Amino acid sequence: MTVVRGLALDPVALASLGKQLRTACGSGGTVKDGVIEVQGDHCDRIIEALKKSGHRVKRAGG
């Protein structure tokens, strides 16, 4: 599971970004309680997608 948290987005924008990330990874997942969860280990792909969208990214964990 790859988790994205700490984004200052409204719920609609967060859901849209979550869908874009899941599509980019070809994986399932969900958005709940302000956190995007993508099934599988897609850290590098998600980091690149977030950087291209103009977000500042900090990797945490393994």
C-alpha distances in whole Angstrom, upper triangle without the diagonal:
4,6,10,13,17,18,21,21,23,21,22,21,18,17,19,17,13,15,16,13,12,15,15,12,13,10,10,9,11,13,14,16,16,12,10,7,6,5,5,6,8,9,13,13,12,14,17,17,17,20,22,21,23,20,21,17,17,14,13,12,12
4,7,10,14,15,18,18,20,19,20,19,15,15,17,14,11,14,14,11,10,14,13,11,13,11,11,9,11,12,13,15,14,10,8,6,5,6,6,6,6,6,10,10,9,10,14,13,13,16,18,18,19,17,17,14,13,11,11,10,11
4,6,10,11,15,15,17,16,18,16,13,14,15,13,10,13,14,11,11,15,15,13,15,13,12,10,10,10,11,12,11,7,6,5,6,9,10,9,9,9,12,12,10,11,14,14,13,16,18,17,18,15,15,12,12,10,10,10,12
4,7,8,11,12,14,14,16,14,10,12,13,10,9,12,13,10,12,15,14,14,16,15,14,11,11,9,11,11,9,6,5,6,8,12,13,12,11,9,12,12,9,9,13,12,10,13,15,14,15,11,12,10,10,9,10,12,14
4,6,9,10,13,13,15,13,10,12,14,12,11,15,15,13,15,18,18,17,20,18,17,14,12,10,10,10,7,5,7,9,12,15,16,15,15,13,15,16,12,12,15,14,12,14,17,15,15,12,12,10,10,11,10,13,15
4,6,9,12,13,15,13,11,14,16,13,13,17,17,15,18,21,20,20,23,21,20,17,15,13,13,11,8,8,10,12,15,18,20,19,18,15,17,18,14,14,17,16,12,14,17,15,14,11,10,10,10,12,12,15,18
4,6,9,10,12,10,8,11,13,10,11,15,15,14,16,19,18,19,22,20,20,17,15,12,13,12,8,8,9,13,15,19,20,20,18,16,17,17,13,13,15,14,10,13,15,12,12,8,9,10,11,13,14,17,20
4,7,10,12,10,9,12,13,12,13,17,17,16,19,21,21,22,25,23,22,20,17,14,14,12,9,11,12,16,18,22,24,23,21,19,21,20,17,16,18,16,13,15,17,13,13,10,11,13,14,17,18,21,24
4,6,8,6,6,9,10,9,11,14,14,15,17,19,19,21,23,22,21,18,16,12,13,12,8,10,11,15,17,21,23,23,21,20,21,20,17,17,18,16,13,15,16,13,13,11,13,15,17,19,20,23,25
4,6,5,6,9,10,11,12,14,15,16,18,20,21,22,24,23,21,18,15,12,12,11,9,12,13,16,19,22,25,25,24,23,24,23,19,20,22,19,16,19,19,16,16,15,17,18,20,22,23,25,28
4,6,5,6,9,10,10,12,14,15,16,18,20,21,22,21,18,16,12,9,9,9,7,10,11,14,17,20,23,24,22,22,24,22,19,20,22,19,17,20,20,17,18,16,19,19,21,22,23,25,27
4,5,5,6,9,10,11,13,14,15,17,18,20,21,20,18,16,13,10,12,12,10,13,12,15,17,20,23,25,23,23,24,22,19,21,22,18,17,20,20,16,18,17,20,21,23,24,25,27,29
4,5,5,6,8,10,11,12,14,15,16,18,20,19,18,16,14,11,13,13,11,12,11,15,16,20,22,23,21,20,22,20,16,18,18,15,13,16,16,12,14,13,16,17,20,21,23,25,27
4,5,5,6,9,10,10,12,14,15,16,18,17,15,13,10,7,9,10,7,8,8,11,13,17,19,20,18,18,19,18,14,15,17,14,12,15,16,13,14,13,15,15,18,19,20,22,24
4,5,5,6,9,10,11,12,14,15,16,15,13,11,8,6,9,11,9,9,8,11,12,15,18,20,18,18,20,18,15,17,18,15,14,18,18,15,17,16,18,18,20,21,22,23,25
4,5,5,6,9,10,11,12,14,15,15,14,13,11,9,12,14,12,12,10,13,13,17,19,20,18,18,20,17,14,16,17,13,13,16,15,12,15,15,18,18,21,21,23,25,26
4,5,5,6,9,10,10,12,14,14,13,12,11,9,13,14,11,11,8,11,11,15,17,18,15,15,16,14,11,13,13,10,9,12,12,9,12,11,14,14,17,18,20,22,23
4,5,5,6,9,10,11,12,11,10,8,7,6,10,12,10,9,6,8,8,11,14,15,13,14,15,13,10,13,14,11,11,14,15,12,15,14,16,15,17,17,18,20,21
4,5,5,6,9,10,10,10,9,8,8,9,12,15,14,12,9,10,9,12,15,16,14,16,17,14,12,15,15,12,13,16,16,14,17,16,19,18,20,20,22,23,24
4,6,5,6,9,10,11,11,11,11,12,15,18,16,14,11,12,11,14,15,16,13,14,15,12,10,13,13,9,10,13,12,11,14,14,17,16,19,19,21,23,23
4,5,5,6,8,9,10,9,10,11,15,17,15,12,9,9,8,11,12,12,9,11,12,9,6,10,10,7,8,12,12,11,14,13,15,14,16,16,18,19,20
4,5,5,6,5,6,7,9,10,14,17,16,13,9,9,6,8,10,12,10,12,13,10,9,13,13,11,12,16,15,15,18,17,19,17,19,18,19,20,20
4,5,5,7,8,10,12,14,17,20,19,17,13,13,10,11,13,14,12,14,15,11,11,14,14,11,13,16,15,15,18,18,21,19,22,21,22,23,23
4,6,8,10,12,14,15,19,22,20,17,14,13,10,12,12,13,10,12,12,8,8,11,11,8,11,14,12,13,16,16,18,17,19,18,21,22,21
4,5,8,10,13,15,18,21,20,17,13,12,8,9,9,9,7,10,10,7,8,11,11,10,12,15,15,15,18,18,19,17,19,17,19,19,19
4,7,10,13,16,19,22,21,19,15,13,10,9,10,12,10,13,14,11,11,15,15,13,16,19,18,18,22,21,23,21,23,21,22,22,21
4,7,10,13,16,20,19,16,12,10,7,6,7,10,9,13,14,12,12,15,16,14,16,19,19,19,22,21,23,21,22,20,21,21,20
4,7,11,14,17,17,14,11,9,6,6,9,12,11,14,17,14,13,17,18,16,17,21,21,20,23,22,24,21,23,21,21,21,21
4,7,10,13,13,11,8,5,4,5,9,12,12,14,17,15,13,16,18,16,16,20,21,20,22,20,22,20,21,19,19,19,19
4,6,10,10,8,6,5,7,9,12,15,14,16,19,17,14,17,19,17,17,20,21,19,22,20,21,20,21,20,20,20,21
4,7,7,6,5,6,9,11,15,16,16,16,19,18,15,17,19,17,16,19,20,18,20,18,19,18,19,19,19,20,21
4,5,5,7,8,11,14,17,19,18,19,22,21,17,19,22,20,18,22,23,21,22,20,21,20,20,20,19,20,22
4,6,9,10,14,17,20,21,21,20,23,23,19,20,23,21,19,22,24,21,22,19,20,19,20,20,19,20,23
4,7,10,13,16,19,20,19,18,21,20,17,18,20,18,16,19,21,18,19,16,17,16,17,17,17,19,21
4,6,10,13,15,16,15,15,18,17,14,15,18,16,14,17,19,17,18,15,16,14,15,15,14,16,18
4,7,10,13,13,12,12,15,14,11,13,15,13,12,16,17,15,17,14,16,14,15,14,15,16,17
4,7,9,11,11,11,14,14,11,13,16,15,14,17,19,18,20,17,18,16,16,15,14,15,16
4,6,8,8,9,12,11,9,12,15,13,13,17,18,17,20,17,19,16,17,15,15,15,16
4,7,8,11,14,13,12,15,17,16,17,20,21,21,23,21,22,19,19,17,17,16,16
4,6,9,12,11,11,14,16,16,17,20,21,21,23,21,22,19,19,16,16,15,13
4,6,9,9,10,12,14,14,15,18,19,20,22,20,20,16,16,13,13,12,10
4,6,5,6,9,10,11,12,14,16,17,19,17,17,14,14,12,13,13,12
4,6,5,6,9,10,10,12,14,15,17,15,14,11,11,8,10,10,10
4,5,5,6,9,10,11,12,14,16,14,14,11,11,9,12,13,12
4,6,5,6,9,10,11,13,15,14,15,12,14,12,15,16,15
4,5,5,6,9,10,11,12,11,12,10,11,10,13,14,14
4,5,5,6,9,10,11,9,9,7,8,8,11,13,14
4,5,5,6,9,10,10,10,9,11,11,15,17,17
4,5,5,6,9,9,11,10,13,13,16,19,19
4,5,5,6,5,8,7,10,12,15,17,18
4,5,5,5,6,7,10,12,15,18,19
4,5,7,10,10,14,15,19,22,22
4,6,9,11,14,16,19,22,23
4,7,9,13,15,19,22,23
4,6,10,12,15,19,21
4,7,10,13,17,19
4,7,10,13,15
4,6,10,12
4,7,9
4,7
4
